[in-house]
Each structure stands twice: as structure tokens, then as C-alpha cells.
Amino acid sequence: MQEKLKIALIQSDLVWENPKENRMHFTEKITSISQEVDLIILPEMFTTGFTMHASNLAESMEGESVKWMLEMAKTSNAAIVGSLIITEDNKYYNRLLFVHPEGKIEIYDKRHTFTLAGEDKVYQAGNKKIVVAYKGWEICPLVCYDLRFPVWARNTEDYDLLLYVANWPKPRITAWDALLKARAIENMTYCVGVNRVGLDINNYEYSGSSAVYDVLGEKISNIALGKEQTEIVSLDKNHIKKYRDRLQFLGDKDAFNLIA
């Protein structure tokens, strides 16, 4: 078990609906990381941008982008996490993949599809929350719009790290900032959000605001707003234990049954 977990947040622009170009772009970003890290986090739909053209762009779990993630995890000796468009059983999913360095893949299908953009009409919503065990850390990965739904993220599993990958637009970035901080505080966990930057083909602007918050809601990252940047942040298990033991807020949480 590792007391510390070193993570790399890659805040990046995306090439619209061009998986090959995006894989090349992120290969450069990942290989340019100059120090050893444990976990590399990419944005939501990192191969395409947030598109509803799933029928033209969806890949299988044996496709090129999954193979690429496996290769990058192996060569960097770090887990890679990000979401992409996957087709399975004649359905489309906005699927997050957590790829371990040794090749194990764990998946989470976005639970809350974004109705404002019609995502619910194209992509099948997931119904299973996962917690990934990695290097002695318990990690709960979620996707973008999931951030607005605190019950789904509630820390009933005693996880250590809550992370969101996103394509969250600039006009609503104040909500992104506030909710990431809130999820950290209410769950007494590290909370990480990795968002894209740039302008997509629909003229939606993305300002990034990728961040890491500690269990008290203190921001411990310094990624520049609106710019491509990779930042490395070290998380410490002792920080979690110190404040959970001292404050014991999670022990007073409400019991509930979640109907997915």
C-alpha cells in the first residue's frame, strides 16, 4: 500500500471527432511527463470531444483507442483514466476506462447523461457505481454531469479519491468549481476534476478549471485557466486519516437506499 499517490492531470484541447489525432496528441502529452506518476487523468470523450455522432465514431473494447490506453499505461507504468465512445450490444456508451499498468481494465458507464445536449437520446445510461482498488487507494471515478448529483457520489464505500473527467463549458464553470469543492468537503475525500479547454465545432468554449481539492475543500493545484497544461499533484493518505479521525463527519452521514 502506498501512503502517497502521485497523479497527473492533463488539461487539453481536443480535435473534433478525430480519434487518431487525439491519440497522437495525448501520446505527446503523456510521454513528456518528466517524472514518475501513478495515475494519469484525461478529459471526458478525449478521443472525439463531446459529440452526439456516436454511430460514426464508436469503438469496441477491442478498438484502437482501448489498445492505445493499454499501451500507454504499460509504457508509462501508470494507470490511465478517461472516457470515450464505446459500442456494445448495439448500444452506445460514454464509457470511462480505468486502465491499470499491468493491463487490467475497469469500466464505468456515465450514469447521468446530459439531457440538455441530447446525450440521453444517444447514449445508454449506466447503472453501476464503481470503486477501483489501486496501489492501496480506493478511487471512485465519475463523468462530467454526474458532478451535479451528490447522492450518486456519496461516500458510502469509504473511498479515498473521487475523480471527474469532463467537457464542462465555460458559461457554467462557476458551478463546476463550486461542486468539486463541495464533493470533497461532504465526502471527506480528495476530489479531482479534469476538464478540457478550447472551442468545439459547435462554438462551445471550454475554460478548463481542472483542480484538486483536499478533504477540507482546500484547492491544492494550480492549473492555468483556459490553457493546455499538465500538472502533477501528490495526494497523501495521512491527510485523509488525520481529518477523518479528528472530525468523524462521515460517521454521522444519513443511511439511504439508492434506486438507480
C-alpha positions as CSV (number, residue, x, y, z in Angstrom):
1,M,0.0,0.0,0.0
2,Q,1.2,3.5,-0.9
3,E,0.7,6.3,1.5
4,K,1.1,8.8,-1.3
5,L,-0.4,8.8,-4.8
6,K,1.1,11.0,-7.5
7,I,-1.4,12.0,-10.2
8,A,-1.0,13.8,-13.5
9,L,-3.9,16.0,-14.7
10,I,-3.8,16.6,-18.4
11,Q,-6.0,19.7,-19.3
12,S,-6.1,19.8,-23.0
13,D,-7.8,20.9,-26.2
14,L,-9.4,18.2,-28.3
15,V,-9.5,17.7,-32.0
16,W,-13.2,17.4,-33.0
17,E,-14.2,13.8,-33.9
18,N,-10.7,12.7,-34.7
19,P,-9.6,9.8,-32.5
20,K,-6.3,9.3,-34.4
21,E,-5.2,12.9,-33.9
22,N,-6.3,13.0,-30.3
23,R,-4.4,9.8,-29.6
24,M,-1.2,11.3,-31.1
25,H,-1.8,14.5,-29.1
26,F,-2.1,12.7,-25.8
27,T,0.8,10.4,-26.6
28,E,3.0,13.5,-26.8
29,K,1.5,14.8,-23.5
30,I,2.0,11.6,-21.7
31,T,5.5,10.9,-22.9
32,S,6.5,14.4,-22.0
33,I,5.7,13.8,-18.3
34,S,9.2,14.1,-16.8
35,Q,8.7,12.3,-13.5
36,E,7.2,9.0,-12.4
37,V,3.5,9.2,-11.6
38,D,0.9,6.7,-10.5
39,L,-2.2,7.9,-12.3
40,I,-2.8,9.9,-15.5
41,I,-6.2,11.6,-15.9
42,L,-7.6,12.6,-19.3
43,P,-10.8,14.5,-20.1
44,E,-14.2,13.1,-21.0
45,M,-14.5,11.8,-24.5
46,F,-10.8,12.5,-25.0
47,T,-10.7,10.9,-28.5
48,T,-13.6,12.9,-30.0
49,G,-14.9,15.8,-28.0
50,F,-18.4,15.8,-26.6
51,T,-20.2,14.6,-29.7
52,M,-23.6,13.0,-30.3
53,H,-22.4,11.3,-33.5
54,A,-21.8,8.0,-31.8
55,S,-22.7,5.9,-34.8
56,N,-19.8,7.3,-36.8
57,L,-17.2,7.3,-34.0
58,A,-18.0,4.5,-31.5
59,E,-15.3,1.9,-31.0
60,S,-15.4,-1.6,-29.4
61,M,-13.5,-2.6,-26.4
62,E,-11.0,-4.2,-28.8
63,G,-10.7,-1.0,-30.8
64,E,-7.7,1.2,-31.4
65,S,-8.3,3.7,-28.6
66,V,-8.5,0.9,-25.9
67,K,-5.4,-0.7,-27.3
68,W,-3.7,2.8,-27.1
69,M,-4.7,3.2,-23.5
70,L,-3.3,-0.2,-22.7
71,E,-0.1,0.6,-24.4
72,M,0.3,4.0,-22.7
73,A,-0.4,2.6,-19.3
74,K,2.2,-0.1,-19.8
75,T,4.9,2.1,-21.2
76,S,4.4,4.9,-18.6
77,N,3.9,2.4,-15.8
78,A,0.9,4.4,-14.6
79,A,-2.8,3.9,-14.7
80,I,-4.7,5.9,-17.4
81,V,-8.3,7.1,-16.9
82,G,-10.6,8.9,-19.4
83,S,-13.9,8.4,-21.2
84,L,-14.6,7.6,-24.8
85,I,-17.4,6.4,-27.0
86,I,-17.9,2.6,-26.8
87,T,-20.4,0.4,-28.6
88,E,-21.6,-2.8,-27.1
89,D,-24.7,-5.0,-27.7
90,N,-25.9,-2.5,-30.3
91,K,-25.9,0.4,-27.7
92,Y,-23.6,3.4,-27.3
93,Y,-21.9,4.3,-24.0
94,N,-20.0,7.3,-22.7
95,R,-17.6,4.9,-21.0
96,L,-14.9,5.7,-18.6
97,L,-12.0,3.3,-18.6
98,F,-9.6,2.9,-15.7
99,V,-6.6,1.0,-17.3
100,H,-4.0,-0.4,-14.9
101,P,-0.4,-0.6,-15.9
102,E,-0.5,-4.4,-16.0
103,G,-3.4,-4.4,-18.4
104,K,-6.5,-4.8,-16.2
105,I,-9.4,-2.6,-17.4
106,E,-12.2,-1.4,-15.1
107,I,-15.2,0.4,-16.6
108,Y,-17.8,2.9,-15.6
109,D,-20.6,4.0,-17.9
110,K,-21.7,7.5,-17.3
111,R,-24.9,7.4,-15.1
112,H,-26.3,10.9,-15.7
113,T,-26.5,11.5,-19.4
114,F,-26.7,15.2,-20.3
115,T,-30.3,15.8,-21.4
116,L,-29.6,19.5,-22.4
117,A,-27.4,18.2,-25.2
118,G,-29.5,15.2,-26.1
119,E,-26.9,12.7,-24.7
120,D,-29.8,10.7,-23.2
121,K,-31.2,10.1,-26.6
122,V,-27.9,8.7,-28.0
123,Y,-26.1,7.0,-25.1
124,Q,-27.2,4.3,-22.7
125,A,-27.0,5.5,-19.1
126,G,-25.0,3.3,-16.7
127,N,-26.4,2.0,-13.5
128,K,-23.4,0.8,-11.6
129,K,-21.0,2.9,-9.5
130,I,-17.6,1.5,-9.1
131,V,-14.7,1.9,-6.7
132,V,-11.3,1.0,-8.1
133,A,-8.6,-0.5,-5.8
134,Y,-5.2,0.8,-7.0
135,K,-2.0,0.8,-5.1
136,G,-3.8,0.7,-1.7
137,W,-6.1,3.6,-2.7
138,E,-9.8,3.3,-3.2
139,I,-10.8,5.5,-6.2
140,C,-14.3,6.4,-7.4
141,P,-14.3,7.6,-11.0
142,L,-17.3,9.6,-12.4
143,V,-18.1,11.6,-15.5
144,C,-18.9,15.3,-16.0
145,Y,-22.7,15.7,-15.4
146,D,-22.5,13.2,-12.6
147,L,-21.0,16.1,-10.6
148,R,-24.4,17.7,-10.2
149,F,-25.8,14.7,-8.3
150,P,-24.3,14.3,-4.9
151,V,-26.3,11.2,-3.8
152,W,-24.6,9.2,-6.6
153,A,-21.2,10.3,-5.4
154,R,-21.9,9.8,-1.7
155,N,-19.0,8.2,0.1
156,T,-20.7,5.1,1.4
157,E,-17.7,2.9,0.4
158,D,-15.0,4.8,2.3
159,Y,-13.2,5.7,-0.8
160,D,-10.1,8.0,-0.8
161,L,-10.3,9.7,-4.1
162,L,-13.3,11.0,-6.1
163,L,-12.5,12.0,-9.7
164,Y,-14.4,13.5,-12.5
165,V,-13.4,13.7,-16.2
166,A,-15.3,16.3,-18.1
167,N,-16.2,18.5,-21.1
168,W,-17.8,21.3,-18.9
169,P,-18.4,24.5,-20.8
170,K,-17.2,28.0,-19.7
171,P,-20.6,29.6,-19.2
172,R,-21.3,27.1,-16.3
173,I,-17.7,26.9,-14.9
174,T,-18.7,28.6,-11.6
175,A,-20.9,25.5,-10.9
176,W,-18.0,23.2,-11.7
177,D,-15.7,25.0,-9.3
178,A,-18.3,25.1,-6.5
179,L,-19.4,21.5,-6.9
180,L,-15.9,19.9,-7.0
181,K,-15.1,21.7,-3.7
182,A,-18.5,20.6,-2.2
183,R,-18.0,17.0,-3.2
184,A,-14.6,17.0,-1.4
185,I,-15.9,18.5,1.7
186,E,-19.1,16.5,2.1
187,N,-17.3,13.2,1.4
188,M,-14.1,14.0,3.3
189,T,-12.1,12.8,0.3
190,Y,-9.7,14.2,-2.3
191,C,-11.7,15.4,-5.2
192,V,-10.1,15.8,-8.7
193,G,-11.7,17.2,-11.8
194,V,-10.1,17.2,-15.2
195,N,-11.8,19.4,-17.8
196,R,-10.9,20.2,-21.4
197,V,-10.1,23.6,-22.9
198,G,-10.6,25.1,-26.3
199,L,-13.5,25.7,-28.7
200,D,-15.5,22.8,-30.3
201,I,-17.2,22.8,-33.7
202,N,-20.5,23.9,-32.0
203,N,-18.7,27.1,-30.8
204,Y,-18.9,25.9,-27.2
205,E,-16.0,27.2,-25.2
206,Y,-14.2,25.3,-22.5
207,S,-12.0,27.0,-20.0
208,G,-10.6,24.0,-18.1
209,S,-10.5,24.9,-14.4
210,S,-9.2,21.5,-13.7
211,A,-8.4,21.1,-10.0
212,V,-7.6,19.0,-7.0
213,Y,-9.3,19.6,-3.6
214,D,-8.3,18.1,-0.3
215,V,-10.7,16.7,2.4
216,L,-11.3,20.2,3.8
217,G,-12.1,21.7,0.4
218,E,-8.7,23.4,0.1
219,K,-7.5,23.7,-3.5
220,I,-4.1,22.2,-3.8
221,S,-3.5,22.5,-7.6
222,N,-2.5,25.5,-9.8
223,I,-3.5,24.7,-13.4
224,A,-3.8,27.8,-15.5
225,L,-7.4,28.7,-16.7
226,G,-8.0,28.3,-20.4
227,K,-4.6,26.8,-21.3
228,E,-3.3,23.4,-22.1
229,Q,-1.3,22.2,-19.1
230,T,-0.2,19.0,-17.3
231,E,0.1,19.3,-13.6
232,I,1.4,16.7,-11.1
233,V,-0.1,16.6,-7.6
234,S,0.8,14.3,-4.8
235,L,-2.0,13.0,-2.6
236,D,-1.3,11.8,1.0
237,K,-3.3,9.1,2.8
238,N,-2.2,10.6,6.1
239,H,-4.1,13.8,5.3
240,I,-7.3,11.8,4.9
241,K,-6.8,9.8,8.1
242,K,-5.9,12.8,10.2
243,Y,-9.1,14.7,9.5
244,R,-11.5,11.8,9.3
245,D,-10.2,10.6,12.7
246,R,-10.3,14.1,14.2
247,L,-13.7,15.3,12.8
248,Q,-15.6,12.0,12.2
249,F,-18.2,13.7,9.9
250,L,-18.7,10.6,7.8
251,G,-19.9,8.7,10.8
252,D,-22.9,11.0,11.0
253,K,-24.0,10.6,7.4
254,D,-27.6,9.6,6.6
255,A,-28.4,6.0,5.7
256,F,-30.3,5.6,2.4
257,N,-31.2,3.2,-0.3
258,L,-30.3,4.3,-3.9
259,I,-32.7,3.3,-6.7
260,A,-30.6,3.6,-9.9
